[in-house]
Amino acid sequence: MRTLAASAVVTNAEGQVLLVLRSREPEAGCWTVPGGRVEPGESLEAAAARETLEETGLRVAVEREVWSLGLPNGTDEVYEIHDFLAHVVDGDLVAGDDAADVGWFGRREMEGLPLTHDLLGYLSRSGVL
């Protein structure tokens, strides 16, 4: 079974990336970009913006898709994740929903964090970092 998901790759003027600490599987305890499942009738872009607001308290404007990937969840499900470049419009940064923590991180800081599978690679290959 394939489950659609969308995430936002949010950057700031200092070149940092907004990351959330996952509190649920898959990859609980790892830092990643905010995102989650697409609701019925919701566009990928709308899902990325909604999930970012729920997990970080920040409203974002979604720009363009930067990558997509498949992430297995158990033996019978694969998340089809679409990641979109985005920028903050307003809001106050606070961890919410299933995020245990949230913050802005540069490349050097990310190199020392437990990140979701190949996140640093995706950010590098897409030109975000």
All heavy atoms as an XYZ file, in Angstrom:
973
protein
N       0.840     -1.165      0.000
C       0.000      0.000      0.000
C       0.896      1.243      0.000
O       1.882      1.313      0.717
C      -0.880     -0.019      1.256
C      -1.716      1.217      1.425
S      -2.874      1.107      2.796
C      -1.840      1.725      4.108
N       0.537      2.226     -0.836
C       1.262      3.502     -0.895
C       0.448      4.573     -0.194
O      -0.743      4.707     -0.429
C       1.520      3.905     -2.345
C       2.508      2.952     -3.030
C       2.966      3.459     -4.361
N       4.058      4.408     -4.343
C       5.310      4.157     -4.001
N       5.643      2.957     -3.602
N       6.231      5.077     -4.044
N       1.112      5.334      0.661
C       0.483      6.433      1.379
C       1.163      7.724      0.959
O       2.379      7.850      1.093
C       0.624      6.239      2.902
O       0.002      5.001      3.265
C      -0.022      7.374      3.658
N       0.383      8.668      0.433
C       0.938      9.955      0.031
C       1.286     10.795      1.251
O       0.514     10.877      2.204
C      -0.064     10.733     -0.814
C      -0.099     10.456     -2.297
C      -1.178     11.308     -2.963
C       1.246     10.707     -2.950
N       2.438     11.439      1.189
C       2.888     12.337      2.257
C       3.597     13.520      1.612
O       4.072     13.437      0.473
C       3.825     11.614      3.215
N       3.643     14.630      2.335
C       4.310     15.826      1.829
C       5.062     16.501      2.964
O       4.632     16.468      4.116
C       3.290     16.788      1.222
N       6.188     17.106      2.616
C       7.037     17.787      3.595
C       7.468     19.128      3.037
O       7.484     19.345      1.834
C       8.275     16.951      3.894
O       7.920     15.693      4.413
N       7.865     20.023      3.954
C       8.351     21.340      3.561
C       9.811     21.493      3.948
O      10.188     21.228      5.090
C       7.517     22.434      4.222
N      10.619     21.895      2.994
C      12.024     22.196      3.218
C      12.087     23.715      3.372
O      12.103     24.455      2.393
C      12.897     21.708      2.044
C      14.363     22.030      2.291
C      12.692     20.216      1.813
N      12.061     24.157      4.624
C      11.969     25.582      4.937
C      13.356     26.101      5.291
O      14.039     25.533      6.139
C      11.001     25.823      6.120
C      10.812     27.310      6.367
C       9.661     25.134      5.865
N      13.765     27.181      4.621
C      15.067     27.780      4.886
C      14.883     29.221      5.368
O      13.842     29.831      5.151
C      15.946     27.770      3.626
O      15.284     28.486      2.580
C      16.217     26.343      3.159
N      15.927     29.737      6.024
C      15.884     31.126      6.461
C      17.022     31.907      5.810
O      17.837     31.345      5.054
C      15.896     31.233      7.995
C      17.177     30.730      8.632
O      18.203     30.554      7.985
N      17.129     30.491      9.932
N      17.096     33.199      6.120
C      18.105     34.080      5.505
C      19.528     33.678      5.858
O      20.464     34.000      5.125
C      17.844     35.524      5.928
N      19.724     32.976      6.970
C      21.061     32.538      7.387
C      21.468     31.221      6.743
O      22.531     30.675      7.046
C      21.118     32.395      8.918
C      21.047     33.722      9.659
C      19.633     34.294      9.712
O      18.659     33.515      9.794
O      19.489     35.522      9.643
N      20.637     30.678      5.870
C      20.949     29.415      5.203
C      20.670     28.191      6.053
O      21.126     27.093      5.747
N      19.923     28.362      7.131
C      19.570     27.237      7.986
C      18.283     26.576      7.494
O      17.475     27.191      6.789
C      19.372     27.714      9.422
C      20.628     28.294     10.041
C      20.343     28.960     11.367
O      19.432     29.770     11.472
N      21.126     28.600     12.376
N      18.099     25.334      7.908
C      16.922     24.556      7.535
C      16.107     24.270      8.793
O      16.668     23.945      9.849
C      17.333     23.228      6.851
C      16.117     22.384      6.504
C      18.162     23.509      5.597
N      14.802     24.392      8.680
C      13.892     24.103      9.788
C      13.737     22.590      9.920
O      13.369     21.911      8.960
C      12.524     24.736      9.504
C      11.433     24.505     10.537
C      11.799     25.141     11.874
C      10.112     25.063     10.015
N      14.039     22.058     11.109
C      13.925     20.627     11.360
C      13.053     20.363     12.577
O      12.999     21.176     13.501
C      15.303     19.998     11.610
C      16.329     20.074     10.490
C      17.628     19.403     10.925
C      15.804     19.451      9.204
N      12.388     19.209     12.550
C      11.601     18.741     13.686
C      12.173     17.411     14.158
O      12.684     16.622     13.370
C      10.099     18.582     13.340
C       9.491     19.913     12.944
C       9.886     17.565     12.249
N      12.094     17.183     15.451
C      12.528     15.918     16.034
C      11.324     15.000     16.085
O      10.332     15.280     16.761
C      13.092     16.147     17.440
C      13.610     14.914     18.179
C      14.735     14.233     17.404
C      14.065     15.304     19.574
N      11.374     13.894     15.352
C      10.240     12.972     15.256
C      10.013     12.257     16.587
O      10.946     11.731     17.171
C      10.472     11.937     14.153
C      10.513     12.549     12.758
C      10.515     11.495     11.673
N       9.399     10.578     11.809
C       8.159     10.818     11.376
N       7.875     11.952     10.797
N       7.208      9.918     11.533
N       8.753     12.232     17.016
C       8.419     11.511     18.248
C       7.721     10.189     17.936
O       7.464      9.413     18.843
C       7.528     12.371     19.152
O       6.286     12.630     18.528
N       7.433      9.945     16.656
C       6.745      8.707     16.245
C       7.509      8.028     15.113
O       8.275      8.655     14.394
C       5.332      9.024     15.729
C       4.425      9.634     16.755
C       3.040      9.844     16.164
N       2.247     10.678     17.048
C       1.200     11.362     16.670
N       0.796     11.325     15.413
N       0.522     12.089     17.533
N       7.246      6.739     14.978
C       7.805      5.986     13.849
C       7.090      6.401     12.572
O       5.955      6.848     12.624
C       7.648      4.473     14.084
C       8.459      3.948     15.236
C       9.959      4.093     15.068
O      10.442      4.240     13.918
O      10.664      4.078     16.077
N       7.716      6.307     11.425
C       9.067      5.779     11.246
C      10.139      6.794     11.643
O       9.908      7.992     11.584
C       9.125      5.467      9.749
C       8.128      6.375      9.109
C       7.059      6.604     10.142
N      11.264      6.268     12.053
C      12.448      7.033     12.406
C      12.249      7.984     13.592
O      12.769      9.100     13.610
C      13.005      7.770     11.187
C      13.410      6.810     10.070
C      14.146      7.464      8.938
O      15.375      7.639      9.097
O      13.516      7.788      7.920
N      11.512      7.528     14.604
C      11.363      8.307     15.844
C      12.737      8.587     16.433
O      13.638      7.750     16.369
C      10.506      7.537     16.848
N      12.905      9.787     17.000
C      14.182     10.164     17.582
C      15.151     10.775     16.596
O      16.280     11.122     16.968
N      14.730     10.924     15.346
C      15.577     11.535     14.322
C      15.010     12.896     13.923
O      13.806     13.131     13.986
C      15.645     10.640     13.080
S      16.523      9.101     13.337
N      15.897     13.768     13.503
C      15.515     15.086     13.008
C      15.211     14.988     11.523
O      15.887     14.271     10.793
C      16.643     16.078     13.240
C      16.859     16.423     14.670
C      17.657     15.764     15.559
C      16.254     17.497     15.389
N      17.597     16.366     16.789
C      16.740     17.444     16.708
C      15.356     18.506     15.053
C      16.354     18.354     17.685
C      14.976     19.420     16.017
C      15.468     19.348     17.313
N      14.202     15.748     11.078
C      13.823     15.759      9.671
C      13.073     17.047      9.360
O      12.825     17.865     10.250
C      12.974     14.522      9.316
O      12.904     14.382      7.903
C      11.581     14.602      9.919
N      12.686     17.218      8.109
C      11.872     18.373      7.732
C      10.424     18.087      8.128
O      10.005     16.929      8.198
C      11.994     18.678      6.222
C      13.408     19.150      5.893
C      11.615     17.489      5.362
N       9.642     19.135      8.440
C       8.254     18.915      8.848
C       7.408     18.367      7.708
O       7.562     18.777      6.563
C       7.774     20.311      9.268
C       8.716     21.269      8.630
C      10.013     20.554      8.447
N       6.523     17.426      8.044
C       5.655     16.853      7.019
C       4.831     15.713      7.563
O       4.954     15.338      8.728
N       3.979     15.160      6.703
C       3.131     14.051      7.103
C       2.178     13.643      6.009
O       2.329     14.041      4.845
N       1.192     12.859      6.382
C       0.230     12.305      5.422
C      -0.622     13.381      4.770
O      -0.980     14.374      5.388
C      -0.704     11.332      6.122
C      -0.027     10.098      6.617
C      -1.015      9.221      7.376
N      -0.291      8.188      8.078
C      -0.568      6.899      7.984
N      -1.575      6.497      7.256
N       0.148      6.016      8.637
N      -0.969     13.130      3.519
C      -1.879     13.983      2.769
C      -3.308     13.550      3.094
O      -3.624     12.361      3.039
C      -1.608     13.877      1.250
C      -2.603     14.704      0.453
C      -0.171     14.280      0.933
N      -4.153     14.506      3.464
C      -5.565     14.231      3.761
C      -6.343     14.026      2.458
O      -5.961     14.578      1.426
C      -6.170     15.409      4.543
C      -5.488     15.714      5.853
C      -5.817     14.719      6.943
O      -6.900     14.118      6.901
O      -4.978     14.544      7.849
N      -7.438     13.263      2.493
C      -8.259     13.082      1.287
C      -8.694     14.431      0.705
O      -9.136     15.318      1.441
C      -9.467     12.294      1.788
C      -8.963     11.578      3.009
C      -7.972     12.513      3.634
N      -8.507     14.607     -0.590
C      -8.889     15.828     -1.278
C      -7.908     16.972     -1.145
O      -8.101     18.050     -1.706
N      -6.818     16.768     -0.401
C      -5.826     17.812     -0.163
C      -4.708     17.715     -1.194
O      -4.273     16.622     -1.553
C      -5.263     17.613      1.252
C      -4.331     18.667      1.742
C      -3.904     18.428      3.189
O      -3.611     17.261      3.558
O      -3.862     19.404      3.945
N      -4.217     18.848     -1.672
C      -3.080     18.831     -2.586
C      -1.798     18.555     -1.797
O      -1.747     18.745     -0.576
C      -2.956     20.170     -3.318
O      -2.516     21.181     -2.434
N      -0.767     18.125     -2.501
C       0.528     17.888     -1.857
C       1.054     19.173     -1.223
O       1.547     19.164     -0.090
C       1.533     17.361     -2.877
C       1.242     15.977     -3.470
C       2.169     15.703     -4.647
C       1.377     14.903     -2.412
N       0.931     20.283     -1.939
C       1.421     21.562     -1.432
C       0.668     21.990     -0.173
O       1.272     22.467      0.793
C       1.294     22.647     -2.512
C       2.172     22.406     -3.731
C       1.544     21.513     -4.797
O       0.483     20.893     -4.556
O       2.127     21.422     -5.886
N      -0.660     21.835     -0.183
C      -1.466     22.198      0.986
C      -1.105     21.322      2.186
O      -1.046     21.802      3.322
C      -2.948     22.092      0.669
N      -0.840     20.048      1.938
C      -0.455     19.136      3.020
C       0.884     19.553      3.623
O       1.054     19.550      4.847
C      -0.390     17.703      2.515
N       1.849     19.927      2.783
C       3.152     20.358      3.281
C       3.003     21.598      4.158
O       3.601     21.684      5.238
C       4.105     20.641      2.113
N       2.184     22.557      3.730
C       1.966     23.783      4.515
C       1.230     23.473      5.816
O       1.602     23.982      6.881
C       1.188     24.796      3.683
N       0.191     22.640      5.763
C      -0.580     22.293      6.965
C       0.288     21.572      7.983
O       0.285     21.889      9.175
C      -1.790     21.419      6.593
C      -2.571     20.927      7.821
C      -3.683     19.968      7.438
N      -3.273     18.871      6.583
C      -2.597     17.789      6.988
N      -2.230     17.660      8.260
N      -2.288     16.830      6.133
N       1.032     20.580      7.535
C       1.888     19.811      8.443
C       2.955     20.701      9.079
O       3.274     20.551     10.259
C       2.539     18.644      7.703
C       1.588     17.506      7.386
C       1.231     16.663      8.609
O       1.931     16.735      9.641
O       0.249     15.915      8.518
N       3.495     21.638      8.317
C       4.496     22.554      8.873
C       3.881     23.401      9.975
O       4.472     23.559     11.054
C       5.095     23.441      7.770
O       5.686     22.601      6.777
C       6.149     24.389      8.330
N       2.687     23.918      9.745
C       1.997     24.713     10.767
C       1.723     23.873     12.015
O       1.995     24.315     13.135
C       0.688     25.283     10.206
C      -0.154     26.092     11.191
C       0.609     27.311     11.699
C      -1.461     26.498     10.527
N       1.215     22.657     11.824
C       0.893     21.796     12.966
C       2.125     21.420     13.782
O       2.062     21.352     15.007
C       0.201     20.513     12.480
C      -1.193     20.729     11.942
C      -1.809     19.477     11.337
O      -1.165     18.399     11.340
O      -2.935     19.571     10.845
N       3.249     21.183     13.115
C       4.448     20.704     13.807
C       5.354     21.817     14.324
O       6.144     21.582     15.242
C       5.252     19.784     12.880
C       4.521     18.492     12.561
C       5.311     17.565     11.664
O       6.434     17.908     11.232
O       4.783     16.476     11.371
N       5.254     23.022     13.723
C       6.214     24.075     14.080
C       5.581     25.401     14.497
O       6.300     26.278     14.993
C       7.158     24.381     12.901
O       6.428     25.056     11.871
C       7.793     23.112     12.362
N       4.294     25.593     14.251
C       3.649     26.875     14.541
C       3.909     27.932     13.488
O       3.477     29.077     13.640
N       4.600     27.582     12.405
C       4.934     28.545     11.356
C       4.070     28.338     10.111
O       3.901     27.209      9.654
C       6.411     28.417     10.973
C       7.426     28.681     12.087
C       8.839     28.414     11.592
C       7.289     30.096     12.627
N       3.552     29.443      9.586
C       2.853     29.413      8.298
C       3.899     29.611      7.207
O       4.750     30.490      7.315
C       1.807     30.521      8.212
C       0.663     30.330      9.147
C      -0.434     31.363      8.909
N      -1.418     31.294      9.958
C      -2.368     30.372     10.051
N      -2.453     29.450      9.124
N      -3.218     30.372     11.059
N       3.815     28.771      6.180
C       4.790     28.857      5.095
C       4.092     29.017      3.753
O       2.938     28.609      3.580
C       5.706     27.610      5.049
C       6.544     27.499      6.311
C       4.930     26.328      4.797
N       4.825     29.612      2.825
C       4.424     29.662      1.421
C       5.229     28.587      0.707
O       6.464     28.572      0.780
C       4.708     31.032      0.834
N       4.528     27.684      0.053
C       5.170     26.567     -0.642
C       5.543     27.020     -2.051
O       4.740     27.627     -2.747
C       4.237     25.344     -0.669
C       4.836     24.227     -1.491
C       3.949     24.880      0.755
N       6.776     26.722     -2.447
C       7.276     27.168     -3.744
C       7.244     26.056     -4.792
O       6.349     26.018     -5.614
C       8.675     27.743     -3.579
C       8.670     28.967     -2.663
C      10.053     29.434     -2.279
O      11.051     29.015     -2.905
O      10.147     30.236     -1.333
N       8.195     25.141     -4.748
C       8.298     24.101     -5.779
C       8.775     22.801     -5.163
O       9.417     22.796     -4.108
C       9.255     24.540     -6.882
C      10.674     24.742     -6.401
C      11.634     25.178     -7.508
N      12.914     25.562     -6.970
C      13.889     24.715     -6.626
N      13.734     23.424     -6.783
N      15.034     25.159     -6.128
N       8.470     21.709     -5.840
C       8.927     20.400     -5.375
C      10.421     20.278     -5.631
O      10.907     20.604     -6.717
C       8.175     19.273     -6.076
C       8.457     17.919     -5.490
C       7.514     16.827     -5.978
O       6.488     17.135     -6.606
O       7.813     15.651     -5.717
N      11.166     19.800     -4.611
C      12.612     19.649     -4.750
C      13.059     18.193     -4.844
O      14.128     17.918     -5.372
C      13.389     20.378     -3.630
C      13.329     21.879     -3.839
C      12.885     20.016     -2.253
N      12.251     17.263     -4.314
C      12.537     15.842     -4.473
C      11.341     15.030     -4.011
O      10.436     15.547     -3.370
C      13.807     15.405     -3.732
C      13.740     15.416     -2.239
C      13.093     14.522     -1.424
C      14.355     16.358     -1.343
N      13.270     14.848     -0.103
C      14.036     15.969     -0.025
C      15.150     17.483     -1.537
C      14.486     16.674      1.089
C      15.587     18.172     -0.419
C      15.255     17.767      0.870
N      11.380     13.753     -4.347
C      10.395     12.806     -3.826
C      11.121     11.500     -3.547
O      12.179     11.232     -4.101
C       9.236     12.596     -4.802
O       9.694     12.018     -5.992
N      10.552     10.711     -2.645
C      11.178      9.444     -2.278
C      10.130      8.479     -1.740
O       9.027      8.883     -1.379
C      12.266      9.664     -1.222
C      11.797     10.216      0.122
C      12.081      9.205      1.211
C      12.502     11.531      0.428
N      10.497      7.208     -1.692
C       9.662      6.194     -1.073
C      10.305      5.728      0.219
O      11.491      5.418      0.242
N       9.516      5.714      1.298
C      10.025      5.302      2.606
C       9.180      4.146      3.126
O       7.999      4.332      3.416
C       9.977      6.469      3.596
C      10.410      6.164      5.026
C      11.883      5.793      5.081
C      10.122      7.357      5.921
N       9.752      2.935      3.219
C       8.993      1.800      3.738
C       8.574      2.023      5.186
O       9.330      2.570      5.984
C       9.973      0.625      3.636
C      11.009      1.058      2.655
C      11.104      2.549      2.808
N       7.350      1.597      5.502
C       6.841      1.634      6.869
C       6.288      0.245      7.161
O       5.139     -0.045      6.853
C       5.757      2.703      7.029
C       5.271      2.821      8.455
O       6.036      2.616      9.390
N       4.010      3.142      8.629
N       7.136     -0.602      7.707
C       6.743     -1.993      7.914
C       6.868     -2.772      6.617
O       7.578     -2.366      5.695
N       6.149     -3.869      6.537
C       6.270     -4.741      5.364
C       5.218     -4.484      4.298
O       5.384     -4.918      3.170
C       6.165     -6.220      5.798
O       4.909     -6.416      6.450
C       7.315     -6.601      6.713
N       4.136     -3.774      4.641
C       3.052     -3.625      3.665
C       2.704     -2.184      3.297
O       1.725     -1.941      2.608
C       1.793     -4.327      4.179
C       1.282     -3.736      5.486
O       2.041     -2.997      6.138
O       0.128     -4.015      5.848
N       3.521     -1.212      3.737
C       3.218      0.185      3.427
C       4.487      0.920      3.018
O       5.556      0.682      3.559
C       2.595      0.890      4.636
C       2.217      2.331      4.375
C       1.603      3.021      5.584
O       1.958      2.673      6.740
O       0.776      3.909      5.378
N       4.331      1.810      2.033
C       5.414      2.691      1.616
C       4.854      4.101      1.580
O       3.815      4.358      0.971
C       5.968      2.315      0.223
C       6.974      3.352     -0.261
C       6.595      0.937      0.247
N       5.535      5.018      2.288
C       5.179      6.430      2.203
C       5.797      6.994      0.926
O       7.004      6.896      0.718
C       5.708      7.221      3.396
C       4.973      6.977      4.678
C       5.563      6.276      5.716
C       3.679      7.460      4.855
C       4.883      6.062      6.903
C       2.995      7.251      6.041
C       3.604      6.551      7.056
O       2.930      6.333      8.229
N       4.984      7.568      0.060
C       5.456      8.283     -1.122
C       5.511      9.752     -0.725
O       4.486     10.431     -0.651
C       4.497      8.087     -2.293
C       4.914      8.803     -3.552
C       3.888      8.664     -4.663
O       3.322      7.563     -4.840
O       3.646      9.680     -5.346
N       6.728     10.224     -0.419
C       6.912     11.552      0.164
C       7.383     12.544     -0.899
O       8.353     12.293     -1.610
C       7.941     11.505      1.309
C       7.528     10.459      2.354
C       8.092     12.880      1.952
C       8.580     10.169      3.389
N       6.676     13.672     -0.964
C       7.026     14.759     -1.874
C       7.465     15.946     -1.021
O       6.720     16.395     -0.152
C       5.824     15.134     -2.749
C       5.400     14.020     -3.632
N       5.797     13.923     -4.944
C       4.633     12.927     -3.386
C       5.285     12.827     -5.472
N       4.578     12.206     -4.543
N       8.695     16.430     -1.264
C       9.262     17.516     -0.470
C       9.286     18.807     -1.291
O       9.741     18.809     -2.435
C      10.671     17.151     -0.021
C      10.653     16.051      1.008
O      10.513     14.869      0.638
O      10.768     16.372      2.193
N       8.806     19.887     -0.663
C       8.668     21.179     -1.327
C       9.497     22.241     -0.635
O       9.501     22.329      0.595
C       7.198     21.622     -1.312
C       6.299     20.753     -2.135
C       5.739     19.606     -1.591
C       6.024     21.071     -3.457
C       4.919     18.790     -2.342
C       5.210     20.264     -4.219
C       4.645     19.117     -3.670
N      10.174     23.069     -1.427
C      10.862     24.230     -0.891
C       9.802     25.215     -0.416
O       8.766     25.389     -1.067
C      11.726     24.859     -1.980
C      12.780     25.859     -1.543
C      13.767     25.218     -0.574
C      13.519     26.400     -2.755
N      10.036     25.857      0.734
C       9.063     26.792      1.296
C       9.779     27.860      2.103
O      10.946     27.692      2.478
C       8.069     26.043      2.183
N       9.072     28.952      2.360
C       9.619     29.995      3.218
C       8.555     30.460      4.207
O       7.361     30.369      3.937
C      10.192     31.170      2.417
C       9.163     31.921      1.634
N       8.779     31.563      0.369
C       8.425     33.002      1.973
C       7.853     32.392     -0.068
N       7.613     33.285      0.887
N       9.004     30.954      5.353
C       8.105     31.366      6.430
C       7.385     32.654      6.052
O       7.999     33.604      5.561
C       8.882     31.569      7.750
C       7.967     32.116      8.838
C       9.515     30.258      8.198
N       6.071     32.665      6.319
C       5.245     33.850      6.114
C       4.985     34.527      7.459
O       5.094     35.741      7.585
C       3.917     33.483      5.413
C       3.007     34.680      5.301
C       4.184     32.862      4.056
N       4.622     33.726      8.474
C       4.436     34.251      9.825
C       4.313     33.103     10.815
O       4.382     31.942     10.441
C       3.236     35.204      9.921
C       1.893     34.506      9.689
O       1.835     33.261      9.659
O       0.886     35.221      9.546
N       4.156     33.464     12.088
C       3.990     32.469     13.142
C       5.113     32.527     14.156
O       6.086     33.264     13.994
N       4.938     31.742     15.204
C       5.931     31.631     16.269
C       6.406     30.189     16.350
O       5.584     29.268     16.441
C       5.323     32.044     17.615
C       4.938     33.510     17.633
O       5.760     34.349     17.205
O       3.810     33.826     18.053
N       7.710     30.002     16.326
C       8.296     28.667     16.326
C       8.043     27.962     17.652
O       8.457     28.431     18.710
C       9.801     28.752     16.059
C      10.538     27.431     15.897
C       9.999     26.647     14.706
C      12.025     27.695     15.717
N       7.329     26.833     17.590
C       7.036     26.018     18.764
C       6.752     24.587     18.291
O       6.084     24.383     17.279
C       5.841     26.581     19.575
C       4.570     26.629     18.751
C       5.625     25.796     20.845
N       7.305     23.612     19.000
C       7.066     22.212     18.653
C       5.614     21.853     18.947
O       5.097     22.169     20.015
C       8.007     21.292     19.424
N       4.967     21.216     18.002
C       3.583     20.816     18.186
C       3.305     19.493     17.503
O       4.187     18.900     16.871
N       2.066     19.016     17.611
C       1.608     17.766     17.005
C       2.555     16.634     17.401
O       2.741     16.376     18.576
C       1.468     17.925     15.494
C       0.665     16.809     14.848
O      -0.213     16.249     15.519
O       0.916     16.483     13.673
N       3.180     15.948     16.435
C       4.043     14.815     16.770
C       5.528     15.189     16.774
O       6.388     14.324     16.711
C       3.779     13.631     15.852
C       4.074     13.909     14.392
O       4.296     15.078     14.036
O       4.083     12.954     13.602
N       5.844     16.487     16.864
C       7.233     16.928     16.938
C       7.643     17.062     18.408
O       7.000     17.755     19.180
C       7.407     18.269     16.230
N       8.731     16.385     18.791
C       9.239     16.479     20.159
C      10.030     17.765     20.374
O      10.113     18.269     21.490
C      10.127     15.268     20.474
N      10.596     18.302     19.295
C      11.374     19.536     19.360
C      11.444     20.101     17.947
O      11.118     19.412     16.968
C      12.781     19.256     19.898
C      13.487     20.488     20.439
O      12.893     21.597     20.386
O      14.622     20.351     20.909
N      11.869     21.337     17.836
C      11.958     22.005     16.544
C      13.069     23.041     16.605
O      13.352     23.580     17.681
C      10.591     22.649     16.182
C      10.192     23.720     17.162
C      10.567     23.171     14.761
N      13.728     23.300     15.481
C      14.775     24.307     15.466
C      15.338     24.535     14.081
O      15.033     23.807     13.133
N      16.165     25.575     14.002
C      16.866     25.923     12.758
C      18.296     25.397     12.855
O      18.964     25.617     13.853
C      16.896     27.433     12.589
C      15.549     28.043     12.356
C      14.752     28.645     13.284
C      14.853     28.118     11.117
N      13.597     29.082     12.694
C      13.624     28.782     11.360
C      15.129     27.684      9.820
C      12.691     29.029     10.367
C      14.198     27.922      8.819
C      13.003     28.586      9.087
N      18.777     24.756     11.775
C      20.101     24.136     11.797
C      20.840     24.386     10.492
O      20.265     24.270      9.414
C      19.991     22.622     12.016
C      19.342     22.257     13.306
C      17.973     22.057     13.383
C      20.093     22.135     14.460
C      17.356     21.723     14.580
C      19.494     21.804     15.675
C      18.117     21.601     15.730
N      22.140     24.686     10.624
C      23.021     24.769      9.468
C      23.655     23.415      9.196
O      23.508     22.474      9.976
N      24.394     23.333      8.104
C      25.014     22.062      7.701
C      25.886     21.483      8.809
O      25.776     20.306      9.132
C      25.864     22.240      6.444
C      26.659     20.974      6.092
C      27.580     21.154      4.928
N      26.900     21.116      3.664
C      26.483     19.987      3.066
N      26.680     18.835      3.644
N      25.887     20.026      1.915
N      26.752     22.280      9.402
C      27.663     21.755     10.429
C      26.904     21.196     11.616
O      27.272     20.158     12.157
C      28.639     22.833     10.881
C      29.695     23.088      9.856
C      30.821     23.886     10.397
N      31.780     24.136      9.329
C      32.710     25.032      9.393
N      32.847     25.766     10.470
N      33.532     25.205      8.388
N      25.858     21.892     12.036
C      25.051     21.392     13.154
C      24.362     20.081     12.772
O      24.297     19.149     13.571
C      23.998     22.421     13.547
C      24.589     23.701     14.109
C      23.577     24.812     14.144
O      23.055     25.180     13.082
O      23.302     25.280     15.272
N      23.858     20.008     11.547
C      23.151     18.798     11.097
C      24.066     17.596     11.028
O      23.624     16.467     11.253
C      22.493     19.031      9.737
C      21.216     19.815      9.823
S      20.359     19.836      8.248
C      20.815     21.438      7.673
N      25.343     17.825     10.730
C      26.293     16.714     10.637
C      26.429     15.975     11.963
O      26.795     14.810     11.993
C      27.646     17.206     10.130
C      27.606     17.590      8.665
C      28.871     18.266      8.166
O      29.773     18.586      8.986
O      28.967     18.476      6.948
N      26.110     16.632     13.077
C      26.206     15.999     14.385
C      24.887     15.505     14.941
O      24.843     15.023     16.069
N      23.818     15.626     14.154
C      22.488     15.210     14.622
C      22.095     13.850     14.067
O      22.509     13.487     12.959
C      21.433     16.222     14.160
C      21.464     17.615     14.741
C      20.410     18.478     14.058
C      21.237     17.578     16.239
N      21.244     13.115     14.782
C      20.652     11.916     14.188
C      19.555     12.374     13.224
O      18.521     12.891     13.643
C      20.067     11.172     15.394
C      19.786     12.247     16.401
C      20.816     13.314     16.178
N      19.817     12.250     11.933
C      18.871     12.681     10.902
C      18.159     11.489     10.291
O      18.677     10.367     10.327
C      19.608     13.429      9.784
C      20.395     14.678     10.176
C      21.169     15.209      8.982
C      19.473     15.741     10.748
N      16.992     11.733      9.718
C      16.314     10.670      8.978
C      17.199     10.254      7.807
O      18.083     11.003      7.372
C      14.929     11.120      8.482
O      15.061     12.331      7.742
C      13.955     11.303      9.633
N      16.950      9.061      7.308
C      17.789      8.438      6.282
C      18.112      9.391      5.130
O      17.217      9.865      4.448
C      17.123      7.173      5.742
C      17.927      6.525      4.668
N      19.087      5.844      4.939
C      17.749      6.474      3.323
C      19.584      5.393      3.802
N      18.796      5.772      2.817
N      19.382      9.686      4.934
C      19.942     10.456      3.824
C      19.416     11.888      3.709
O      19.492     12.496      2.643
C      19.766      9.712      2.494
C      20.746     10.179      1.428
O      21.834     10.674      1.781
O      20.411     10.093      0.229
N      18.872     12.455      4.782
C      18.358     13.821      4.703
C      19.442     14.798      4.258
O      19.212     15.634      3.380
C      17.753     14.271      6.037
C      17.213     15.704      6.055
C      16.092     15.878      5.034
C      16.754     16.076      7.445
N      20.626     14.699      4.836
C      21.711     15.602      4.461
C      22.055     15.444      2.976
O      22.310     16.431      2.289
C      22.938     15.359      5.346
C      23.961     16.466      5.435
C      23.350     17.811      5.807
C      25.052     16.107      6.408
N      22.011     14.239      2.489
C      22.258     13.980      1.073
C      21.215     14.634      0.179
O      21.544     15.257     -0.832
N      19.936     14.486      0.548
C      18.869     15.124     -0.237
C      19.027     16.636     -0.235
O      18.870     17.286     -1.280
C      17.493     14.741      0.300
C      17.032     13.367     -0.123
C      17.090     12.299      0.746
C      16.544     13.144     -1.408
C      16.679     11.034      0.360
C      16.129     11.884     -1.808
C      16.200     10.826     -0.927
O      15.786      9.586     -1.323
N      19.316     17.219      0.922
C      19.485     18.670      1.016
C      20.667     19.134      0.159
O      20.591     20.179     -0.492
C      19.675     19.091      2.473
C      18.455     18.911      3.384
C      18.848     19.070      4.851
C      17.351     19.880      2.999
N      21.731     18.362      0.145
C      22.916     18.714     -0.655
C      22.643     18.558     -2.141
O      22.923     19.471     -2.922
C      24.103     17.845     -0.253
O      24.464     18.097      1.084
N      22.103     17.416     -2.550
C      21.856     17.154     -3.970
C      20.846     18.128     -4.578
O      20.932     18.440     -5.765
C      21.391     15.718     -4.177
C      22.505     14.690     -3.959
C      22.086     13.295     -4.365
N      20.976     12.764     -3.585
C      21.080     12.153     -2.409
N      22.263     12.000     -1.851
N      20.004     11.682     -1.790
N      19.913     18.610     -3.779
C      18.893     19.528     -4.291
C      19.385     20.970     -4.326
O      18.683     21.850     -4.831
C      17.627     19.438     -3.447
O      17.879     19.936     -2.150
N      20.576     21.245     -3.752
C      21.115     22.588     -3.729
C      20.611     23.442     -2.577
O      20.906     24.632     -2.512
N      19.866     22.842     -1.640
C      19.377     23.592     -0.484
C      20.551     23.965      0.420
O      20.605     25.071      0.948
C      18.305     22.794      0.284
C      17.932     23.481      1.587
C      17.070     22.594     -0.579
N      21.489     23.043      0.598
C      22.697     23.307      1.414
C      23.926     23.333      0.519
O      24.048     22.606     -0.408
C      22.893     22.212      2.464
C      21.923     22.210      3.616
C      22.224     21.050      4.542
C      21.985     23.506      4.398
